Amino acid sequence: MTKNLNLYKTFNIHEATPQNLYELLNEEFNFNFDPCPLFSKDQINGLDVQWKEYCYINPPYGKAIRG
């Protein structure tokens, strides 16, 4: 399987999902909660809160995850 190296723009695994990809996923799944937001002033701990029906969790990105 060939990997698309254009997806790996950084070594940082704590990058946000590309906006266009998130929008496509959200169109299909209608997310109503992110239990582990990257950027939140509320500092939500996803292990301590009740999850809702359609959660979005940002997967790791970056060159550091290449196998």
mmCIF file as Biopython writes it, N, C-alpha, C and O atoms, coordinates in Angstrom:
data_model
#
loop_
_atom_site.group_PDB
_atom_site.id
_atom_site.type_symbol
_atom_site.label_atom_id
_atom_site.label_alt_id
_atom_site.label_comp_id
_atom_site.label_asym_id
_atom_site.label_entity_id
_atom_site.label_seq_id
_atom_site.pdbx_PDB_ins_code
_atom_site.Cartn_x
_atom_site.Cartn_y
_atom_site.Cartn_z
_atom_site.occupancy
_atom_site.B_iso_or_equiv
_atom_site.auth_seq_id
_atom_site.auth_asym_id
_atom_site.pdbx_PDB_model_num
ATOM 1   N N  . MET A ? 1  ? 0.837   -1.177 0.000  1.0 0.0 1  A 1 
ATOM 2   C CA . MET A ? 1  ? 0.000   0.000  0.000  1.0 0.0 1  A 1 
ATOM 3   C C  . MET A ? 1  ? 0.886   1.245  0.000  1.0 0.0 1  A 1 
ATOM 4   O O  . MET A ? 1  ? 1.779   1.368  0.838  1.0 0.0 1  A 1 
ATOM 5   N N  . THR A ? 2  ? 0.652   2.139  -0.906 1.0 0.0 2  A 1 
ATOM 6   C CA . THR A ? 2  ? 1.431   3.361  -1.009 1.0 0.0 2  A 1 
ATOM 7   C C  . THR A ? 2  ? 0.863   4.428  -0.096 1.0 0.0 2  A 1 
ATOM 8   O O  . THR A ? 2  ? -0.345  4.665  -0.071 1.0 0.0 2  A 1 
ATOM 9   N N  . LYS A ? 3  ? 1.742   5.066  0.651  1.0 0.0 3  A 1 
ATOM 10  C CA . LYS A ? 3  ? 1.304   6.143  1.545  1.0 0.0 3  A 1 
ATOM 11  C C  . LYS A ? 3  ? 1.382   7.471  0.805  1.0 0.0 3  A 1 
ATOM 12  O O  . LYS A ? 3  ? 2.288   7.693  0.001  1.0 0.0 3  A 1 
ATOM 13  N N  . ASN A ? 4  ? 0.433   8.341  1.080  1.0 0.0 4  A 1 
ATOM 14  C CA . ASN A ? 4  ? 0.444   9.676  0.501  1.0 0.0 4  A 1 
ATOM 15  C C  . ASN A ? 4  ? 1.289   10.565 1.394  1.0 0.0 4  A 1 
ATOM 16  O O  . ASN A ? 4  ? 0.811   11.048 2.420  1.0 0.0 4  A 1 
ATOM 17  N N  . LEU A ? 5  ? 2.534   10.785 1.018  1.0 0.0 5  A 1 
ATOM 18  C CA . LEU A ? 5  ? 3.447   11.550 1.851  1.0 0.0 5  A 1 
ATOM 19  C C  . LEU A ? 5  ? 3.042   13.012 1.965  1.0 0.0 5  A 1 
ATOM 20  O O  . LEU A ? 5  ? 3.531   13.710 2.853  1.0 0.0 5  A 1 
ATOM 21  N N  . ASN A ? 6  ? 2.160   13.495 1.091  1.0 0.0 6  A 1 
ATOM 22  C CA . ASN A ? 6  ? 1.706   14.877 1.196  1.0 0.0 6  A 1 
ATOM 23  C C  . ASN A ? 6  ? 0.869   15.115 2.445  1.0 0.0 6  A 1 
ATOM 24  O O  . ASN A ? 6  ? 0.708   16.260 2.867  1.0 0.0 6  A 1 
ATOM 25  N N  . LEU A ? 7  ? 0.334   14.058 3.042  1.0 0.0 7  A 1 
ATOM 26  C CA . LEU A ? 7  ? -0.448  14.215 4.261  1.0 0.0 7  A 1 
ATOM 27  C C  . LEU A ? 7  ? 0.440   14.507 5.464  1.0 0.0 7  A 1 
ATOM 28  O O  . LEU A ? 7  ? -0.030  15.061 6.457  1.0 0.0 7  A 1 
ATOM 29  N N  . TYR A ? 8  ? 1.710   14.144 5.388  1.0 0.0 8  A 1 
ATOM 30  C CA . TYR A ? 8  ? 2.617   14.304 6.502  1.0 0.0 8  A 1 
ATOM 31  C C  . TYR A ? 8  ? 3.426   15.583 6.334  1.0 0.0 8  A 1 
ATOM 32  O O  . TYR A ? 8  ? 4.505   15.564 5.741  1.0 0.0 8  A 1 
ATOM 33  N N  . LYS A ? 9  ? 2.912   16.689 6.849  1.0 0.0 9  A 1 
ATOM 34  C CA . LYS A ? 9  ? 3.577   17.970 6.668  1.0 0.0 9  A 1 
ATOM 35  C C  . LYS A ? 9  ? 4.418   18.344 7.890  1.0 0.0 9  A 1 
ATOM 36  O O  . LYS A ? 9  ? 5.192   19.299 7.825  1.0 0.0 9  A 1 
ATOM 37  N N  . THR A ? 10 ? 4.286   17.625 8.985  1.0 0.0 10 A 1 
ATOM 38  C CA . THR A ? 10 ? 4.965   17.971 10.219 1.0 0.0 10 A 1 
ATOM 39  C C  . THR A ? 10 ? 5.320   16.710 10.990 1.0 0.0 10 A 1 
ATOM 40  O O  . THR A ? 10 ? 4.764   15.642 10.732 1.0 0.0 10 A 1 
ATOM 41  N N  . PHE A ? 11 ? 6.230   16.830 11.921 1.0 0.0 11 A 1 
ATOM 42  C CA . PHE A ? 11 ? 6.532   15.713 12.816 1.0 0.0 11 A 1 
ATOM 43  C C  . PHE A ? 11 ? 5.620   15.719 14.033 1.0 0.0 11 A 1 
ATOM 44  O O  . PHE A ? 11 ? 5.565   14.731 14.765 1.0 0.0 11 A 1 
ATOM 45  N N  . ASN A ? 12 ? 4.913   16.800 14.259 1.0 0.0 12 A 1 
ATOM 46  C CA . ASN A ? 12 ? 4.039   16.958 15.416 1.0 0.0 12 A 1 
ATOM 47  C C  . ASN A ? 12 ? 2.785   16.108 15.246 1.0 0.0 12 A 1 
ATOM 48  O O  . ASN A ? 12 ? 2.031   16.300 14.292 1.0 0.0 12 A 1 
ATOM 49  N N  . ILE A ? 13 ? 2.555   15.166 16.168 1.0 0.0 13 A 1 
ATOM 50  C CA . ILE A ? 13 ? 1.362   14.318 16.070 1.0 0.0 13 A 1 
ATOM 51  C C  . ILE A ? 13 ? 0.125   15.013 16.626 1.0 0.0 13 A 1 
ATOM 52  O O  . ILE A ? 13 ? -0.978  14.479 16.511 1.0 0.0 13 A 1 
ATOM 53  N N  . HIS A ? 14 ? 0.281   16.177 17.218 1.0 0.0 14 A 1 
ATOM 54  C CA . HIS A ? 14 ? -0.839  16.905 17.816 1.0 0.0 14 A 1 
ATOM 55  C C  . HIS A ? 14 ? -1.339  17.999 16.878 1.0 0.0 14 A 1 
ATOM 56  O O  . HIS A ? 14 ? -1.485  19.153 17.280 1.0 0.0 14 A 1 
ATOM 57  N N  . GLU A ? 15 ? -1.594  17.638 15.655 1.0 0.0 15 A 1 
ATOM 58  C CA . GLU A ? 15 ? -2.125  18.562 14.662 1.0 0.0 15 A 1 
ATOM 59  C C  . GLU A ? 15 ? -3.622  18.352 14.544 1.0 0.0 15 A 1 
ATOM 60  O O  . GLU A ? 15 ? -4.122  17.252 14.778 1.0 0.0 15 A 1 
ATOM 61  N N  . ALA A ? 16 ? -4.330  19.399 14.183 1.0 0.0 16 A 1 
ATOM 62  C CA . ALA A ? 16 ? -5.772  19.283 13.965 1.0 0.0 16 A 1 
ATOM 63  C C  . ALA A ? 16 ? -6.039  18.569 12.643 1.0 0.0 16 A 1 
ATOM 64  O O  . ALA A ? 16 ? -5.227  18.623 11.719 1.0 0.0 16 A 1 
ATOM 65  N N  . THR A ? 17 ? -7.168  17.914 12.568 1.0 0.0 17 A 1 
ATOM 66  C CA . THR A ? 17 ? -7.610  17.313 11.320 1.0 0.0 17 A 1 
ATOM 67  C C  . THR A ? 17 ? -7.757  18.419 10.279 1.0 0.0 17 A 1 
ATOM 68  O O  . THR A ? 17 ? -8.304  19.476 10.593 1.0 0.0 17 A 1 
ATOM 69  N N  . PRO A ? 18 ? -7.291  18.210 9.063  1.0 0.0 18 A 1 
ATOM 70  C CA . PRO A ? 18 ? -7.482  19.233 8.027  1.0 0.0 18 A 1 
ATOM 71  C C  . PRO A ? 18 ? -8.966  19.613 7.928  1.0 0.0 18 A 1 
ATOM 72  O O  . PRO A ? 18 ? -9.834  18.740 7.915  1.0 0.0 18 A 1 
ATOM 73  N N  . GLN A ? 19 ? -9.245  20.902 7.859  1.0 0.0 19 A 1 
ATOM 74  C CA . GLN A ? 19 ? -10.611 21.403 7.920  1.0 0.0 19 A 1 
ATOM 75  C C  . GLN A ? 19 ? -11.523 20.777 6.860  1.0 0.0 19 A 1 
ATOM 76  O O  . GLN A ? 19 ? -12.664 20.420 7.153  1.0 0.0 19 A 1 
ATOM 77  N N  . ASN A ? 20 ? -11.021 20.645 5.634  1.0 0.0 20 A 1 
ATOM 78  C CA . ASN A ? 20 ? -11.869 20.074 4.576  1.0 0.0 20 A 1 
ATOM 79  C C  . ASN A ? 20 ? -12.222 18.613 4.869  1.0 0.0 20 A 1 
ATOM 80  O O  . ASN A ? 20 ? -13.329 18.179 4.550  1.0 0.0 20 A 1 
ATOM 81  N N  . LEU A ? 21 ? -11.316 17.855 5.461  1.0 0.0 21 A 1 
ATOM 82  C CA . LEU A ? 21 ? -11.600 16.468 5.829  1.0 0.0 21 A 1 
ATOM 83  C C  . LEU A ? 21 ? -12.618 16.425 6.965  1.0 0.0 21 A 1 
ATOM 84  O O  . LEU A ? 21 ? -13.558 15.632 6.927  1.0 0.0 21 A 1 
ATOM 85  N N  . TYR A ? 22 ? -12.434 17.272 7.971  1.0 0.0 22 A 1 
ATOM 86  C CA . TYR A ? 22 ? -13.396 17.312 9.073  1.0 0.0 22 A 1 
ATOM 87  C C  . TYR A ? 22 ? -14.796 17.654 8.566  1.0 0.0 22 A 1 
ATOM 88  O O  . TYR A ? 22 ? -15.773 17.035 8.989  1.0 0.0 22 A 1 
ATOM 89  N N  . GLU A ? 23 ? -14.903 18.620 7.674  1.0 0.0 23 A 1 
ATOM 90  C CA . GLU A ? 23 ? -16.211 19.028 7.149  1.0 0.0 23 A 1 
ATOM 91  C C  . GLU A ? 23 ? -16.895 17.889 6.393  1.0 0.0 23 A 1 
ATOM 92  O O  . GLU A ? 23 ? -18.105 17.703 6.517  1.0 0.0 23 A 1 
ATOM 93  N N  . LEU A ? 24 ? -16.125 17.124 5.610  1.0 0.0 24 A 1 
ATOM 94  C CA . LEU A ? 24 ? -16.697 15.973 4.910  1.0 0.0 24 A 1 
ATOM 95  C C  . LEU A ? 24 ? -17.212 14.921 5.891  1.0 0.0 24 A 1 
ATOM 96  O O  . LEU A ? 24 ? -18.308 14.387 5.721  1.0 0.0 24 A 1 
ATOM 97  N N  . LEU A ? 25 ? -16.422 14.631 6.906  1.0 0.0 25 A 1 
ATOM 98  C CA . LEU A ? 25 ? -16.844 13.660 7.915  1.0 0.0 25 A 1 
ATOM 99  C C  . LEU A ? 25 ? -18.062 14.158 8.687  1.0 0.0 25 A 1 
ATOM 100 O O  . LEU A ? 25 ? -18.985 13.393 8.968  1.0 0.0 25 A 1 
ATOM 101 N N  . ASN A ? 26 ? -18.056 15.442 9.026  1.0 0.0 26 A 1 
ATOM 102 C CA . ASN A ? 26 ? -19.164 16.007 9.791  1.0 0.0 26 A 1 
ATOM 103 C C  . ASN A ? 26 ? -20.462 16.016 8.984  1.0 0.0 26 A 1 
ATOM 104 O O  . ASN A ? 26 ? -21.543 15.847 9.549  1.0 0.0 26 A 1 
ATOM 105 N N  . GLU A ? 27 ? -20.364 16.210 7.681  1.0 0.0 27 A 1 
ATOM 106 C CA . GLU A ? 27 ? -21.566 16.146 6.828  1.0 0.0 27 A 1 
ATOM 107 C C  . GLU A ? 27 ? -22.247 14.790 6.943  1.0 0.0 27 A 1 
ATOM 108 O O  . GLU A ? 27 ? -23.474 14.700 6.956  1.0 0.0 27 A 1 
ATOM 109 N N  . GLU A ? 28 ? -21.443 13.740 7.027  1.0 0.0 28 A 1 
ATOM 110 C CA . GLU A ? 28 ? -21.997 12.390 7.089  1.0 0.0 28 A 1 
ATOM 111 C C  . GLU A ? 28 ? -22.444 11.995 8.499  1.0 0.0 28 A 1 
ATOM 112 O O  . GLU A ? 28 ? -23.483 11.358 8.670  1.0 0.0 28 A 1 
ATOM 113 N N  . PHE A ? 29 ? -21.653 12.376 9.508  1.0 0.0 29 A 1 
ATOM 114 C CA . PHE A ? 29 ? -21.900 11.863 10.857 1.0 0.0 29 A 1 
ATOM 115 C C  . PHE A ? 29 ? -22.534 12.867 11.816 1.0 0.0 29 A 1 
ATOM 116 O O  . PHE A ? 29 ? -23.000 12.471 12.885 1.0 0.0 29 A 1 
ATOM 117 N N  . ASN A ? 30 ? -22.565 14.146 11.470 1.0 0.0 30 A 1 
ATOM 118 C CA . ASN A ? 30 ? -23.177 15.175 12.338 1.0 0.0 30 A 1 
ATOM 119 C C  . ASN A ? 30 ? -22.641 15.124 13.769 1.0 0.0 30 A 1 
ATOM 120 O O  . ASN A ? 30 ? -23.403 14.872 14.702 1.0 0.0 30 A 1 
ATOM 121 N N  . PHE A ? 31 ? -21.359 15.356 13.950 1.0 0.0 31 A 1 
ATOM 122 C CA . PHE A ? 31 ? -20.742 15.292 15.274 1.0 0.0 31 A 1 
ATOM 123 C C  . PHE A ? 31 ? -21.408 16.282 16.223 1.0 0.0 31 A 1 
ATOM 124 O O  . PHE A ? 31 ? -21.730 17.408 15.844 1.0 0.0 31 A 1 
ATOM 125 N N  . ASN A ? 32 ? -21.608 15.842 17.464 1.0 0.0 32 A 1 
ATOM 126 C CA . ASN A ? 32 ? -22.154 16.758 18.451 1.0 0.0 32 A 1 
ATOM 127 C C  . ASN A ? 32 ? -21.289 16.853 19.703 1.0 0.0 32 A 1 
ATOM 128 O O  . ASN A ? 32 ? -21.686 17.469 20.693 1.0 0.0 32 A 1 
ATOM 129 N N  . PHE A ? 33 ? -20.098 16.237 19.657 1.0 0.0 33 A 1 
ATOM 130 C CA . PHE A ? 33 ? -19.218 16.324 20.825 1.0 0.0 33 A 1 
ATOM 131 C C  . PHE A ? 33 ? -17.806 15.908 20.448 1.0 0.0 33 A 1 
ATOM 132 O O  . PHE A ? 33 ? -17.607 14.989 19.653 1.0 0.0 33 A 1 
ATOM 133 N N  . ASP A ? 34 ? -16.828 16.597 21.029 1.0 0.0 34 A 1 
ATOM 134 C CA . ASP A ? 34 ? -15.424 16.224 20.912 1.0 0.0 34 A 1 
ATOM 135 C C  . ASP A ? 34 ? -14.896 16.051 22.329 1.0 0.0 34 A 1 
ATOM 136 O O  . ASP A ? 34 ? -14.627 17.042 23.008 1.0 0.0 34 A 1 
ATOM 137 N N  . PRO A ? 35 ? -14.741 14.802 22.793 1.0 0.0 35 A 1 
ATOM 138 C CA . PRO A ? 35 ? -14.319 14.570 24.165 1.0 0.0 35 A 1 
ATOM 139 C C  . PRO A ? 35 ? -12.845 14.875 24.422 1.0 0.0 35 A 1 
ATOM 140 O O  . PRO A ? 35 ? -12.407 14.909 25.572 1.0 0.0 35 A 1 
ATOM 141 N N  . CYS A ? 36 ? -12.096 15.092 23.373 1.0 0.0 36 A 1 
ATOM 142 C CA . CYS A ? 36 ? -10.659 15.348 23.508 1.0 0.0 36 A 1 
ATOM 143 C C  . CYS A ? 36 ? -10.235 16.491 22.588 1.0 0.0 36 A 1 
ATOM 144 O O  . CYS A ? 36 ? -9.406  16.282 21.702 1.0 0.0 36 A 1 
ATOM 145 N N  . PRO A ? 37 ? -10.775 17.682 22.774 1.0 0.0 37 A 1 
ATOM 146 C CA . PRO A ? 37 ? -10.450 18.777 21.847 1.0 0.0 37 A 1 
ATOM 147 C C  . PRO A ? 37 ? -8.990  19.209 21.958 1.0 0.0 37 A 1 
ATOM 148 O O  . PRO A ? 37 ? -8.426  19.264 23.050 1.0 0.0 37 A 1 
ATOM 149 N N  . LEU A ? 38 ? -8.399  19.509 20.821 1.0 0.0 38 A 1 
ATOM 150 C CA . LEU A ? 38 ? -7.015  19.988 20.814 1.0 0.0 38 A 1 
ATOM 151 C C  . LEU A ? 38 ? -6.917  21.385 21.406 1.0 0.0 38 A 1 
ATOM 152 O O  . LEU A ? 38 ? -6.012  21.675 22.189 1.0 0.0 38 A 1 
ATOM 153 N N  . PHE A ? 39 ? -7.839  22.233 21.033 1.0 0.0 39 A 1 
ATOM 154 C CA . PHE A ? 39 ? -7.794  23.628 21.452 1.0 0.0 39 A 1 
ATOM 155 C C  . PHE A ? 39 ? -9.073  23.957 22.204 1.0 0.0 39 A 1 
ATOM 156 O O  . PHE A ? 39 ? -10.116 24.189 21.594 1.0 0.0 39 A 1 
ATOM 157 N N  . SER A ? 40 ? -8.992  23.979 23.520 1.0 0.0 40 A 1 
ATOM 158 C CA . SER A ? 40 ? -10.173 24.265 24.319 1.0 0.0 40 A 1 
ATOM 159 C C  . SER A ? 40 ? -9.773  25.071 25.549 1.0 0.0 40 A 1 
ATOM 160 O O  . SER A ? 40 ? -8.860  24.692 26.283 1.0 0.0 40 A 1 
ATOM 161 N N  . LYS A ? 41 ? -10.454 26.171 25.762 1.0 0.0 41 A 1 
ATOM 162 C CA . LYS A ? 41 ? -10.178 26.949 26.971 1.0 0.0 41 A 1 
ATOM 163 C C  . LYS A ? 41 ? -10.804 26.293 28.203 1.0 0.0 41 A 1 
ATOM 164 O O  . LYS A ? 41 ? -10.457 26.644 29.330 1.0 0.0 41 A 1 
ATOM 165 N N  . ASP A ? 42 ? -11.730 25.337 27.997 1.0 0.0 42 A 1 
ATOM 166 C CA . ASP A ? 42 ? -12.396 24.655 29.110 1.0 0.0 42 A 1 
ATOM 167 C C  . ASP A ? 42 ? -11.595 23.476 29.661 1.0 0.0 42 A 1 
ATOM 168 O O  . ASP A ? 42 ? -11.929 22.957 30.726 1.0 0.0 42 A 1 
ATOM 169 N N  . GLN A ? 43 ? -10.551 23.045 28.961 1.0 0.0 43 A 1 
ATOM 170 C CA . GLN A ? 43 ? -9.719  21.916 29.383 1.0 0.0 43 A 1 
ATOM 171 C C  . GLN A ? 43 ? -10.555 20.692 29.741 1.0 0.0 43 A 1 
ATOM 172 O O  . GLN A ? 43 ? -10.501 20.201 30.868 1.0 0.0 43 A 1 
ATOM 173 N N  . ILE A ? 44 ? -11.321 20.208 28.778 1.0 0.0 44 A 1 
ATOM 174 C CA . ILE A ? 44 ? -12.169 19.024 28.962 1.0 0.0 44 A 1 
ATOM 175 C C  . ILE A ? 44 ? -11.298 17.780 29.088 1.0 0.0 44 A 1 
ATOM 176 O O  . ILE A ? 44 ? -10.358 17.594 28.316 1.0 0.0 44 A 1 
ATOM 177 N N  . ASN A ? 45 ? -11.609 16.939 30.054 1.0 0.0 45 A 1 
ATOM 178 C CA . ASN A ? 45 ? -10.956 15.644 30.177 1.0 0.0 45 A 1 
ATOM 179 C C  . ASN A ? 45 ? -11.956 14.603 29.686 1.0 0.0 45 A 1 
ATOM 180 O O  . ASN A ? 45 ? -12.939 14.320 30.371 1.0 0.0 45 A 1 
ATOM 181 N N  . GLY A ? 46 ? -11.718 14.035 28.517 1.0 0.0 46 A 1 
ATOM 182 C CA . GLY A ? 46 ? -12.636 13.095 27.897 1.0 0.0 46 A 1 
ATOM 183 C C  . GLY A ? 46 ? -12.919 11.850 28.716 1.0 0.0 46 A 1 
ATOM 184 O O  . GLY A ? 46 ? -13.901 11.153 28.464 1.0 0.0 46 A 1 
ATOM 185 N N  . LEU A ? 47 ? -12.071 11.560 29.694 1.0 0.0 47 A 1 
ATOM 186 C CA . LEU A ? 47 ? -12.297 10.391 30.540 1.0 0.0 47 A 1 
ATOM 187 C C  . LEU A ? 47 ? -13.241 10.693 31.699 1.0 0.0 47 A 1 
ATOM 188 O O  . LEU A ? 47 ? -13.754 9.777  32.341 1.0 0.0 47 A 1 
ATOM 189 N N  . ASP A ? 48 ? -13.469 11.978 31.967 1.0 0.0 48 A 1 
ATOM 190 C CA . ASP A ? 48 ? -14.288 12.373 33.115 1.0 0.0 48 A 1 
ATOM 191 C C  . ASP A ? 48 ? -15.663 12.903 32.740 1.0 0.0 48 A 1 
ATOM 192 O O  . ASP A ? 48 ? -16.406 13.327 33.625 1.0 0.0 48 A 1 
ATOM 193 N N  . VAL A ? 49 ? -16.027 12.896 31.475 1.0 0.0 49 A 1 
ATOM 194 C CA . VAL A ? 49 ? -17.306 13.473 31.058 1.0 0.0 49 A 1 
ATOM 195 C C  . VAL A ? 49 ? -18.159 12.423 30.347 1.0 0.0 49 A 1 
ATOM 196 O O  . VAL A ? 49 ? -17.647 11.431 29.829 1.0 0.0 49 A 1 
ATOM 197 N N  . GLN A ? 50 ? -19.457 12.663 30.335 1.0 0.0 50 A 1 
ATOM 198 C CA . GLN A ? 50 ? -20.393 11.790 29.610 1.0 0.0 50 A 1 
ATOM 199 C C  . GLN A ? 50 ? -20.305 12.112 28.119 1.0 0.0 50 A 1 
ATOM 200 O O  . GLN A ? 50 ? -20.477 13.262 27.717 1.0 0.0 50 A 1 
ATOM 201 N N  . TRP A ? 51 ? -20.041 11.105 27.312 1.0 0.0 51 A 1 
ATOM 202 C CA . TRP A ? 51 ? -19.958 11.311 25.870 1.0 0.0 51 A 1 
ATOM 203 C C  . TRP A ? 51 ? -21.357 11.369 25.277 1.0 0.0 51 A 1 
ATOM 204 O O  . TRP A ? 51 ? -22.294 10.768 25.804 1.0 0.0 51 A 1 
ATOM 205 N N  . LYS A ? 52 ? -21.488 12.097 24.180 1.0 0.0 52 A 1 
ATOM 206 C CA . LYS A ? 52 ? -22.770 12.191 23.479 1.0 0.0 52 A 1 
ATOM 207 C C  . LYS A ? 52 ? -22.824 11.135 22.383 1.0 0.0 52 A 1 
ATOM 208 O O  . LYS A ? 52 ? -21.967 10.253 22.331 1.0 0.0 52 A 1 
ATOM 209 N N  . GLU A ? 53 ? -23.825 11.217 21.506 1.0 0.0 53 A 1 
ATOM 210 C CA . GLU A ? 53 ? -24.049 10.166 20.512 1.0 0.0 53 A 1 
ATOM 211 C C  . GLU A ? 53 ? -23.013 10.132 19.396 1.0 0.0 53 A 1 
ATOM 212 O O  . GLU A ? 53 ? -22.554 9.054  19.017 1.0 0.0 53 A 1 
ATOM 213 N N  . TYR A ? 54 ? -22.639 11.288 18.864 1.0 0.0 54 A 1 
ATOM 214 C CA . TYR A ? 54 ? -21.774 11.347 17.680 1.0 0.0 54 A 1 
ATOM 215 C C  . TYR A ? 54 ? -20.508 12.124 18.003 1.0 0.0 54 A 1 
ATOM 216 O O  . TYR A ? 54 ? -20.445 13.340 17.823 1.0 0.0 54 A 1 
ATOM 217 N N  . CYS A ? 55 ? -19.521 11.419 18.474 1.0 0.0 55 A 1 
ATOM 218 C CA . CYS A ? 55 ? -18.282 12.049 18.934 1.0 0.0 55 A 1 
ATOM 219 C C  . CYS A ? 55 ? -17.240 12.082 17.824 1.0 0.0 55 A 1 
ATOM 220 O O  . CYS A ? 55 ? -17.160 11.184 16.986 1.0 0.0 55 A 1 
ATOM 221 N N  . TYR A ? 56 ? -16.447 13.146 17.849 1.0 0.0 56 A 1 
ATOM 222 C CA . TYR A ? 56 ? -15.302 13.238 16.954 1.0 0.0 56 A 1 
ATOM 223 C C  . TYR A ? 56 ? -14.051 13.280 17.809 1.0 0.0 56 A 1 
ATOM 224 O O  . TYR A ? 56 ? -13.947 14.086 18.734 1.0 0.0 56 A 1 
ATOM 225 N N  . ILE A ? 57 ? -13.103 12.412 17.499 1.0 0.0 57 A 1 
ATOM 226 C CA . ILE A ? 57 ? -11.822 12.397 18.196 1.0 0.0 57 A 1 
ATOM 227 C C  . ILE A ? 57 ? -10.735 12.540 17.144 1.0 0.0 57 A 1 
ATOM 228 O O  . ILE A ? 57 ? -10.616 11.718 16.236 1.0 0.0 57 A 1 
ATOM 229 N N  . ASN A ? 58 ? -9.948  13.591 17.281 1.0 0.0 58 A 1 
ATOM 230 C CA . ASN A ? 58 ? -8.887  13.882 16.323 1.0 0.0 58 A 1 
ATOM 231 C C  . ASN A ? 58 ? -7.834  12.773 16.342 1.0 0.0 58 A 1 
ATOM 232 O O  . ASN A ? 58 ? -7.245  12.513 17.390 1.0 0.0 58 A 1 
ATOM 233 N N  . PRO A ? 59 ? -7.585  12.117 15.210 1.0 0.0 59 A 1 
ATOM 234 C CA . PRO A ? 59 ? -6.537  11.091 15.167 1.0 0.0 59 A 1 
ATOM 235 C C  . PRO A ? 59 ? -5.163  11.754 15.110 1.0 0.0 59 A 1 
ATOM 236 O O  . PRO A ? 59 ? -5.061  12.927 14.749 1.0 0.0 59 A 1 
ATOM 237 N N  . PRO A ? 60 ? -4.107  11.022 15.462 1.0 0.0 60 A 1 
ATOM 238 C CA . PRO A ? 60 ? -2.761  11.600 15.356 1.0 0.0 60 A 1 
ATOM 239 C C  . PRO A ? 60 ? -2.360  11.773 13.889 1.0 0.0 60 A 1 
ATOM 240 O O  . PRO A ? 60 ? -2.699  10.952 13.037 1.0 0.0 60 A 1 
ATOM 241 N N  . TYR A ? 61 ? -1.642  12.841 13.617 1.0 0.0 61 A 1 
ATOM 242 C CA . TYR A ? 61 ? -1.117  13.118 12.287 1.0 0.0 61 A 1 
ATOM 243 C C  . TYR A ? 61 ? 0.374   13.367 12.410 1.0 0.0 61 A 1 
ATOM 244 O O  . TYR A ? 61 ? 0.889   13.511 13.520 1.0 0.0 61 A 1 
ATOM 245 N N  . GLY A ? 62 ? 1.064   13.418 11.304 1.0 0.0 62 A 1 
ATOM 246 C CA . GLY A ? 62 ? 2.462   13.818 11.306 1.0 0.0 62 A 1 
ATOM 247 C C  . GLY A ? 62 ? 3.398   12.708 10.898 1.0 0.0 62 A 1 
ATOM 248 O O  . GLY A ? 62 ? 3.048   11.528 10.917 1.0 0.0 62 A 1 
ATOM 249 N N  . LYS A ? 63 ? 4.594   13.113 10.531 1.0 0.0 63 A 1 
ATOM 250 C CA . LYS A ? 63 ? 5.615   12.170 10.066 1.0 0.0 63 A 1 
ATOM 251 C C  . LYS A ? 63 ? 6.024   11.193 11.156 1.0 0.0 63 A 1 
ATOM 252 O O  . LYS A ? 63 ? 6.504   10.098 10.863 1.0 0.0 63 A 1 
ATOM 253 N N  . ALA A ? 64 ? 5.837   11.580 12.402 1.0 0.0 64 A 1 
ATOM 254 C CA . ALA A ? 64 ? 6.245   10.722 13.519 1.0 0.0 64 A 1 
ATOM 255 C C  . ALA A ? 64 ? 5.462   9.423  13.576 1.0 0.0 64 A 1 
ATOM 256 O O  . ALA A ? 64 ? 5.933   8.463  14.187 1.0 0.0 64 A 1 
ATOM 257 N N  . ILE A ? 65 ? 4.280   9.351  12.963 1.0 0.0 65 A 1 
ATOM 258 C CA . ILE A ? 65 ? 3.480   8.122  13.012 1.0 0.0 65 A 1 
ATOM 259 C C  . ILE A ? 65 ? 3.749   7.187  11.852 1.0 0.0 65 A 1 
ATOM 260 O O  . ILE A ? 65 ? 3.231   6.071  11.823 1.0 0.0 65 A 1 
ATOM 261 N N  . ARG A ? 66 ? 4.557   7.628  10.889 1.0 0.0 66 A 1 
ATOM 262 C CA . ARG A ? 66 ? 4.880   6.751  9.759  1.0 0.0 66 A 1 
ATOM 263 C C  . ARG A ? 66 ? 5.553   5.488  10.246 1.0 0.0 66 A 1 
ATOM 264 O O  . ARG A ? 66 ? 6.413   5.530  11.126 1.0 0.0 66 A 1 
ATOM 265 N N  . GLY A ? 67 ? 5.160   4.365  9.670  1.0 0.0 67 A 1 
ATOM 266 C CA . GLY A ? 67 ? 5.723   3.087  10.096 1.0 0.0 67 A 1 
ATOM 267 C C  . GLY A ? 67 ? 6.875   2.626  9.293  1.0 0.0 67 A 1 
ATOM 268 O O  . GLY A ? 67 ? 7.429   1.560  9.562  1.0 0.0 67 A 1 
#
